[in-house]
Amino acid sequence: MPDDTPHIAQKAPYPVEVEAGKNYFWCACGKSAKQPFCDGSHKGSSFVPVKYTAEETRKLFFCGCKHSAKAPLCDGTHKSL
Protein backbone atom coordinates (compact mmCIF):
# COMPACT_ATOMS: atom_id res chain seq x y z
CA MET A 1 0.00 0.00 0.00
CA PRO A 2 1.43 3.43 -0.89
CA ASP A 3 2.52 5.57 2.04
CA ASP A 4 0.07 8.32 1.03
CA THR A 5 -3.08 6.13 1.21
CA PRO A 6 -4.60 5.75 4.69
CA HIS A 7 -5.51 2.30 5.99
CA ILE A 8 -9.28 1.89 6.40
CA ALA A 9 -9.68 1.20 10.12
CA GLN A 10 -13.41 0.50 9.73
CA LYS A 11 -16.20 1.42 7.32
CA ALA A 12 -18.27 3.18 9.97
CA PRO A 13 -17.76 6.21 12.22
CA TYR A 14 -16.60 6.02 15.84
CA PRO A 15 -19.11 7.60 18.24
CA VAL A 16 -17.18 9.47 20.95
CA GLU A 17 -18.37 11.56 23.89
CA VAL A 18 -16.07 14.60 23.82
CA GLU A 19 -15.52 17.10 26.62
CA ALA A 20 -15.63 20.86 26.06
CA GLY A 21 -12.14 22.38 25.85
CA LYS A 22 -10.36 19.01 25.58
CA ASN A 23 -7.98 18.26 22.68
CA TYR A 24 -8.25 15.03 20.72
CA PHE A 25 -5.73 13.75 18.19
CA TRP A 26 -7.47 11.78 15.43
CA CYS A 27 -5.52 9.02 13.69
CA ALA A 28 -5.11 9.92 10.01
CA CYS A 29 -3.10 6.85 8.94
CA GLY A 30 -5.65 4.26 10.08
CA LYS A 31 -3.08 2.05 11.83
CA SER A 32 -3.52 3.16 15.45
CA ALA A 33 -4.57 0.47 17.94
CA LYS A 34 -6.46 3.20 19.85
CA GLN A 35 -8.95 4.13 17.09
CA PRO A 36 -10.15 6.66 16.29
CA PHE A 37 -7.26 8.38 18.04
CA CYS A 38 -3.51 8.44 17.41
CA ASP A 39 -1.10 6.09 19.19
CA GLY A 40 1.99 7.05 17.17
CA SER A 41 1.64 4.27 14.56
CA HIS A 42 2.11 6.86 11.78
CA LYS A 43 5.77 7.42 12.67
CA GLY A 44 7.95 6.98 9.60
CA SER A 45 5.07 7.78 7.23
CA SER A 46 3.77 11.00 5.68
CA PHE A 47 0.74 11.03 8.02
CA VAL A 48 0.26 13.24 11.07
CA PRO A 49 -2.64 13.19 13.54
CA VAL A 50 -5.37 15.81 13.23
CA LYS A 51 -5.93 17.91 16.35
CA TYR A 52 -9.58 18.49 17.27
CA THR A 53 -10.59 20.77 20.15
CA ALA A 54 -14.11 20.12 21.42
CA GLU A 55 -16.22 23.27 21.61
CA GLU A 56 -18.87 21.61 23.77
CA THR A 57 -19.45 18.37 25.64
CA ARG A 58 -21.43 16.07 23.32
CA LYS A 59 -21.30 12.97 21.16
CA LEU A 60 -19.45 13.29 17.86
CA PHE A 61 -18.80 10.79 15.09
CA PHE A 62 -15.12 10.54 14.19
CA CYS A 63 -14.22 9.15 10.77
CA GLY A 64 -13.26 5.48 10.80
CA CYS A 65 -12.45 5.02 7.10
CA LYS A 66 -9.85 7.85 7.11
CA HIS A 67 -11.16 9.23 3.79
CA SER A 68 -13.61 11.90 5.06
CA ALA A 69 -13.40 15.35 3.45
CA LYS A 70 -14.45 16.73 6.87
CA ALA A 71 -11.70 14.96 8.84
CA PRO A 72 -11.58 14.23 11.67
CA LEU A 73 -15.36 13.91 11.58
CA CYS A 74 -17.37 11.50 9.47
CA ASP A 75 -18.99 12.79 6.26
CA GLY A 76 -20.40 9.45 5.05
CA THR A 77 -17.55 8.71 2.60
CA HIS A 78 -17.27 5.17 4.06
CA LYS A 79 -20.54 4.25 2.30
CA SER A 80 -18.82 4.52 -1.11
CA LEU A 81 -15.60 2.62 -0.30
C-alpha positions as MATLAB code, in Angstrom:
seq = 'MPDDTPHIAQKAPYPVEVEAGKNYFWCACGKSAKQPFCDGSHKGSSFVPVKYTAEETRKLFFCGCKHSAKAPLCDGTHKSL';
ca = [
       0.000    0.000    0.000;
       1.425    3.428   -0.886;
       2.523    5.568    2.037;
       0.067    8.319    1.032;
      -3.077    6.135    1.211;
      -4.595    5.754    4.687;
      -5.509    2.305    5.986;
      -9.281    1.887    6.397;
      -9.677    1.201   10.124;
     -13.410    0.497    9.731;
     -16.205    1.424    7.315;
     -18.268    3.185    9.974;
     -17.764    6.211   12.225;
     -16.598    6.015   15.840;
     -19.113    7.597   18.242;
     -17.182    9.473   20.952;
     -18.369   11.564   23.889;
     -16.069   14.602   23.817;
     -15.523   17.099   26.625;
     -15.627   20.864   26.060;
     -12.145   22.378   25.848;
     -10.356   19.010   25.583;
      -7.977   18.261   22.683;
      -8.254   15.030   20.723;
      -5.729   13.748   18.189;
      -7.471   11.783   15.434;
      -5.518    9.025   13.695;
      -5.110    9.918   10.009;
      -3.101    6.849    8.941;
      -5.650    4.258   10.082;
      -3.078    2.046   11.829;
      -3.525    3.158   15.454;
      -4.571    0.471   17.935;
      -6.463    3.196   19.850;
      -8.951    4.130   17.088;
     -10.152    6.665   16.291;
      -7.256    8.380   18.044;
      -3.507    8.441   17.413;
      -1.103    6.085   19.187;
       1.995    7.047   17.167;
       1.643    4.267   14.556;
       2.107    6.856   11.775;
       5.775    7.417   12.674;
       7.953    6.979    9.598;
       5.066    7.782    7.225;
       3.767   11.003    5.681;
       0.743   11.030    8.024;
       0.264   13.242   11.067;
      -2.638   13.188   13.540;
      -5.369   15.809   13.229;
      -5.932   17.910   16.352;
      -9.576   18.490   17.271;
     -10.590   20.766   20.149;
     -14.109   20.122   21.420;
     -16.220   23.266   21.614;
     -18.873   21.611   23.770;
     -19.454   18.370   25.638;
     -21.429   16.071   23.323;
     -21.305   12.967   21.159;
     -19.445   13.294   17.859;
     -18.803   10.790   15.094;
     -15.122   10.537   14.193;
     -14.222    9.153   10.766;
     -13.258    5.479   10.798;
     -12.448    5.017    7.099;
      -9.850    7.846    7.106;
     -11.160    9.231    3.787;
     -13.614   11.905    5.056;
     -13.397   15.345    3.449;
     -14.449   16.728    6.867;
     -11.699   14.961    8.838;
     -11.575   14.233   11.669;
     -15.355   13.915   11.579;
     -17.372   11.495    9.467;
     -18.993   12.789    6.262;
     -20.395    9.454    5.050;
     -17.552    8.706    2.597;
     -17.269    5.167    4.055;
     -20.540    4.252    2.298;
     -18.820    4.517   -1.107;
     -15.603    2.620   -0.295;
];
